[in-house]
Amino acid sequence: MGAFPNAKVLLFGSLARGDWDGCSDVDLLAVAPSEGQASALADALLTAGLGDDVIALTHSRWQQLRSGGDPYWAAIGRDAVPLEPL
């Protein structure tokens, strides 16, 4: 991802599930090797206006959350769509 090597952006929420409407926001996960990289990526996404809610996570924390048994994070892990760079 250019300035963010080994990082990925995941779309989640109603837009990823396909049940969005005109009042829906754009939810993104910014996942990177370190907290600093994830935060910088999240800030860049917000500054560019690409997401309304952006959560910054390290790769290891994302893996813990999505497989930790919490229904909220399990649903995000199930529904998340990876976005590819242009």
PyMOL CGO cylinders between C-alpha atoms (Angstrom):
from pymol import cmd
from pymol.cgo import CYLINDER

trace = [
    CYLINDER, 0.00, 0.00, 0.00, 2.64, 2.53, -0.97, 0.3, 1, 1, 1, 1, 1, 1,
    CYLINDER, 2.64, 2.53, -0.97, 3.28, 4.60, 2.15, 0.3, 1, 1, 1, 1, 1, 1,
    CYLINDER, 3.28, 4.60, 2.15, 1.80, 1.86, 4.32, 0.3, 1, 1, 1, 1, 1, 1,
    CYLINDER, 1.80, 1.86, 4.32, 3.61, -1.41, 3.54, 0.3, 1, 1, 1, 1, 1, 1,
    CYLINDER, 3.61, -1.41, 3.54, 2.00, -4.60, 4.83, 0.3, 1, 1, 1, 1, 1, 1,
    CYLINDER, 2.00, -4.60, 4.83, -1.16, -2.68, 5.74, 0.3, 1, 1, 1, 1, 1, 1,
    CYLINDER, -1.16, -2.68, 5.74, -4.72, -3.37, 4.67, 0.3, 1, 1, 1, 1, 1, 1,
    CYLINDER, -4.72, -3.37, 4.67, -8.03, -1.58, 4.72, 0.3, 1, 1, 1, 1, 1, 1,
    CYLINDER, -8.03, -1.58, 4.72, -11.23, -3.50, 5.40, 0.3, 1, 1, 1, 1, 1, 1,
    CYLINDER, -11.23, -3.50, 5.40, -14.75, -2.23, 4.78, 0.3, 1, 1, 1, 1, 1, 1,
    CYLINDER, -14.75, -2.23, 4.78, -17.28, -3.41, 7.37, 0.3, 1, 1, 1, 1, 1, 1,
    CYLINDER, -17.28, -3.41, 7.37, -20.76, -2.58, 8.58, 0.3, 1, 1, 1, 1, 1, 1,
    CYLINDER, -20.76, -2.58, 8.58, -23.90, -2.08, 6.52, 0.3, 1, 1, 1, 1, 1, 1,
    CYLINDER, -23.90, -2.08, 6.52, -22.08, -1.17, 3.30, 0.3, 1, 1, 1, 1, 1, 1,
    CYLINDER, -22.08, -1.17, 3.30, -20.02, -4.38, 3.44, 0.3, 1, 1, 1, 1, 1, 1,
    CYLINDER, -20.02, -4.38, 3.44, -23.13, -6.46, 4.24, 0.3, 1, 1, 1, 1, 1, 1,
    CYLINDER, -23.13, -6.46, 4.24, -25.14, -4.83, 1.46, 0.3, 1, 1, 1, 1, 1, 1,
    CYLINDER, -25.14, -4.83, 1.46, -27.92, -3.56, 3.72, 0.3, 1, 1, 1, 1, 1, 1,
    CYLINDER, -27.92, -3.56, 3.72, -26.97, 0.12, 3.70, 0.3, 1, 1, 1, 1, 1, 1,
    CYLINDER, -26.97, 0.12, 3.70, -29.27, 3.05, 3.11, 0.3, 1, 1, 1, 1, 1, 1,
    CYLINDER, -29.27, 3.05, 3.11, -28.98, 6.81, 2.69, 0.3, 1, 1, 1, 1, 1, 1,
    CYLINDER, -28.98, 6.81, 2.69, -28.31, 7.28, 6.40, 0.3, 1, 1, 1, 1, 1, 1,
    CYLINDER, -28.31, 7.28, 6.40, -25.49, 4.71, 6.56, 0.3, 1, 1, 1, 1, 1, 1,
    CYLINDER, -25.49, 4.71, 6.56, -21.91, 5.67, 7.23, 0.3, 1, 1, 1, 1, 1, 1,
    CYLINDER, -21.91, 5.67, 7.23, -18.72, 4.14, 5.88, 0.3, 1, 1, 1, 1, 1, 1,
    CYLINDER, -18.72, 4.14, 5.88, -16.94, 1.93, 8.43, 0.3, 1, 1, 1, 1, 1, 1,
    CYLINDER, -16.94, 1.93, 8.43, -13.30, 1.00, 7.84, 0.3, 1, 1, 1, 1, 1, 1,
    CYLINDER, -13.30, 1.00, 7.84, -10.60, -0.94, 9.64, 0.3, 1, 1, 1, 1, 1, 1,
    CYLINDER, -10.60, -0.94, 9.64, -7.01, 0.20, 9.14, 0.3, 1, 1, 1, 1, 1, 1,
    CYLINDER, -7.01, 0.20, 9.14, -4.83, -2.81, 9.94, 0.3, 1, 1, 1, 1, 1, 1,
    CYLINDER, -4.83, -2.81, 9.94, -1.03, -2.51, 9.97, 0.3, 1, 1, 1, 1, 1, 1,
    CYLINDER, -1.03, -2.51, 9.97, 2.01, -4.12, 11.62, 0.3, 1, 1, 1, 1, 1, 1,
    CYLINDER, 2.01, -4.12, 11.62, 2.39, -1.43, 14.32, 0.3, 1, 1, 1, 1, 1, 1,
    CYLINDER, 2.39, -1.43, 14.32, 0.06, 0.88, 16.22, 0.3, 1, 1, 1, 1, 1, 1,
    CYLINDER, 0.06, 0.88, 16.22, 1.79, 3.91, 14.73, 0.3, 1, 1, 1, 1, 1, 1,
    CYLINDER, 1.79, 3.91, 14.73, 1.31, 2.67, 11.17, 0.3, 1, 1, 1, 1, 1, 1,
    CYLINDER, 1.31, 2.67, 11.17, -2.33, 1.72, 11.80, 0.3, 1, 1, 1, 1, 1, 1,
    CYLINDER, -2.33, 1.72, 11.80, -3.05, 5.15, 13.33, 0.3, 1, 1, 1, 1, 1, 1,
    CYLINDER, -3.05, 5.15, 13.33, -1.32, 6.96, 10.46, 0.3, 1, 1, 1, 1, 1, 1,
    CYLINDER, -1.32, 6.96, 10.46, -3.31, 4.94, 7.92, 0.3, 1, 1, 1, 1, 1, 1,
    CYLINDER, -3.31, 4.94, 7.92, -6.57, 5.63, 9.78, 0.3, 1, 1, 1, 1, 1, 1,
    CYLINDER, -6.57, 5.63, 9.78, -5.75, 9.35, 9.85, 0.3, 1, 1, 1, 1, 1, 1,
    CYLINDER, -5.75, 9.35, 9.85, -4.98, 9.33, 6.11, 0.3, 1, 1, 1, 1, 1, 1,
    CYLINDER, -4.98, 9.33, 6.11, -8.31, 7.61, 5.35, 0.3, 1, 1, 1, 1, 1, 1,
    CYLINDER, -8.31, 7.61, 5.35, -10.23, 10.12, 7.46, 0.3, 1, 1, 1, 1, 1, 1,
    CYLINDER, -10.23, 10.12, 7.46, -8.37, 13.10, 5.98, 0.3, 1, 1, 1, 1, 1, 1,
    CYLINDER, -8.37, 13.10, 5.98, -9.14, 11.84, 2.46, 0.3, 1, 1, 1, 1, 1, 1,
    CYLINDER, -9.14, 11.84, 2.46, -12.82, 11.55, 3.40, 0.3, 1, 1, 1, 1, 1, 1,
    CYLINDER, -12.82, 11.55, 3.40, -12.90, 7.85, 2.59, 0.3, 1, 1, 1, 1, 1, 1,
    CYLINDER, -12.90, 7.85, 2.59, -14.50, 6.73, 5.83, 0.3, 1, 1, 1, 1, 1, 1,
    CYLINDER, -14.50, 6.73, 5.83, -16.74, 8.10, 8.55, 0.3, 1, 1, 1, 1, 1, 1,
    CYLINDER, -16.74, 8.10, 8.55, -15.61, 5.69, 11.25, 0.3, 1, 1, 1, 1, 1, 1,
    CYLINDER, -15.61, 5.69, 11.25, -12.10, 4.27, 11.01, 0.3, 1, 1, 1, 1, 1, 1,
    CYLINDER, -12.10, 4.27, 11.01, -10.69, 1.87, 13.59, 0.3, 1, 1, 1, 1, 1, 1,
    CYLINDER, -10.69, 1.87, 13.59, -6.90, 1.45, 13.73, 0.3, 1, 1, 1, 1, 1, 1,
    CYLINDER, -6.90, 1.45, 13.73, -5.60, -1.99, 14.75, 0.3, 1, 1, 1, 1, 1, 1,
    CYLINDER, -5.60, -1.99, 14.75, -2.37, -3.92, 14.56, 0.3, 1, 1, 1, 1, 1, 1,
    CYLINDER, -2.37, -3.92, 14.56, -2.44, -7.20, 12.65, 0.3, 1, 1, 1, 1, 1, 1,
    CYLINDER, -2.44, -7.20, 12.65, -2.06, -9.16, 15.88, 0.3, 1, 1, 1, 1, 1, 1,
    CYLINDER, -2.06, -9.16, 15.88, -4.83, -7.25, 17.67, 0.3, 1, 1, 1, 1, 1, 1,
    CYLINDER, -4.83, -7.25, 17.67, -7.19, -7.74, 14.71, 0.3, 1, 1, 1, 1, 1, 1,
    CYLINDER, -7.19, -7.74, 14.71, -6.55, -11.49, 14.81, 0.3, 1, 1, 1, 1, 1, 1,
    CYLINDER, -6.55, -11.49, 14.81, -7.21, -11.57, 18.57, 0.3, 1, 1, 1, 1, 1, 1,
    CYLINDER, -7.21, -11.57, 18.57, -10.44, -9.61, 18.29, 0.3, 1, 1, 1, 1, 1, 1,
    CYLINDER, -10.44, -9.61, 18.29, -11.93, -11.49, 15.36, 0.3, 1, 1, 1, 1, 1, 1,
    CYLINDER, -11.93, -11.49, 15.36, -11.27, -14.90, 16.89, 0.3, 1, 1, 1, 1, 1, 1,
    CYLINDER, -11.27, -14.90, 16.89, -11.81, -13.99, 20.55, 0.3, 1, 1, 1, 1, 1, 1,
    CYLINDER, -11.81, -13.99, 20.55, -15.47, -14.99, 20.83, 0.3, 1, 1, 1, 1, 1, 1,
    CYLINDER, -15.47, -14.99, 20.83, -16.98, -11.50, 21.05, 0.3, 1, 1, 1, 1, 1, 1,
    CYLINDER, -16.98, -11.50, 21.05, -20.04, -11.51, 18.73, 0.3, 1, 1, 1, 1, 1, 1,
    CYLINDER, -20.04, -11.51, 18.73, -19.41, -7.89, 17.65, 0.3, 1, 1, 1, 1, 1, 1,
    CYLINDER, -19.41, -7.89, 17.65, -15.88, -8.58, 16.39, 0.3, 1, 1, 1, 1, 1, 1,
    CYLINDER, -15.88, -8.58, 16.39, -16.82, -12.00, 15.01, 0.3, 1, 1, 1, 1, 1, 1,
    CYLINDER, -16.82, -12.00, 15.01, -19.49, -10.32, 12.86, 0.3, 1, 1, 1, 1, 1, 1,
    CYLINDER, -19.49, -10.32, 12.86, -17.02, -7.71, 11.64, 0.3, 1, 1, 1, 1, 1, 1,
    CYLINDER, -17.02, -7.71, 11.64, -14.56, -10.48, 10.77, 0.3, 1, 1, 1, 1, 1, 1,
    CYLINDER, -14.56, -10.48, 10.77, -17.23, -12.40, 8.90, 0.3, 1, 1, 1, 1, 1, 1,
    CYLINDER, -17.23, -12.40, 8.90, -18.56, -9.43, 6.94, 0.3, 1, 1, 1, 1, 1, 1,
    CYLINDER, -18.56, -9.43, 6.94, -15.39, -7.41, 6.32, 0.3, 1, 1, 1, 1, 1, 1,
    CYLINDER, -15.39, -7.41, 6.32, -14.39, -6.81, 2.71, 0.3, 1, 1, 1, 1, 1, 1,
    CYLINDER, -14.39, -6.81, 2.71, -10.73, -6.11, 1.94, 0.3, 1, 1, 1, 1, 1, 1,
    CYLINDER, -10.73, -6.11, 1.94, -10.26, -3.02, -0.23, 0.3, 1, 1, 1, 1, 1, 1,
    CYLINDER, -10.26, -3.02, -0.23, -7.54, -3.17, -2.86, 0.3, 1, 1, 1, 1, 1, 1,
    CYLINDER, -7.54, -3.17, -2.86, -5.31, -0.19, -3.68, 0.3, 1, 1, 1, 1, 1, 1,
    CYLINDER, -5.31, -0.19, -3.68, -5.83, 1.41, -7.07, 0.3, 1, 1, 1, 1, 1, 1,
]
cmd.load_cgo(trace, "trace")
